[in-house]
């Protein structure tokens, strides 16, 4: 059971930022395992169990990120990441192209939410086509998002919109090539006790209708084909 991160968690994150080398990591590996990886895994397990109990039909899985960077993609950086995250999603070979819940802890703060890392262009085309067929469902989800203060919609947009949206409120969904619905915060007391568990449960429950909407896009027909 998750009981909270610790001061050692924060010290390790800052330590690996300024000492990103094998000798430092090996000397502090036990701290990493006990105070960073293990509590992240326990937190992810609790949130996974919570969501899986709510929607067992979704077939969700839980993943915890590796601290080791891909040696092929270092680009002058050290071999270790300075943050960890867990994700809850449906299993997929191309996980970046599917919606996922996540929580990430970094030296400066933390973030959580639901969204895509790199959705396929066909996925966003299917989104626009679905909105064209049924704009009211997305309008309802958009209003629901605007009426709360925990999450914001962050998007990476196309340089040129692919099409005109049915209504002005739906324009952001037509411009985006990728998005997340997320919350970002500074390090605070709730991370060092069980308070963060309840906050994430409340947040993921709010995000569940959005996940359900986007995870079913894969089954929609490809609107680019005649």
Secondary structure, 3 states (H helix, E strand, C coil): CCCCCCHHHHHHHHHHHHCCCHHHHHHCHHHHHHHHHHHHHHHHHHHHHHHHHHCHHHCEEEEECCCECCHHHCCCCCCECCCEEEEEEECCCCHHHCCEEEEEECCCEEEEEEECCCCCHHHHHHHHHHHHHCHHHHHHHHHHHHCCCCCEEEEEECCCCCCCCCCHHHHHHHHEEEEEEEEEEECCHHHHCCHHHHHHHHHHHHHHHHHHHHHCHHHCCCCCCC
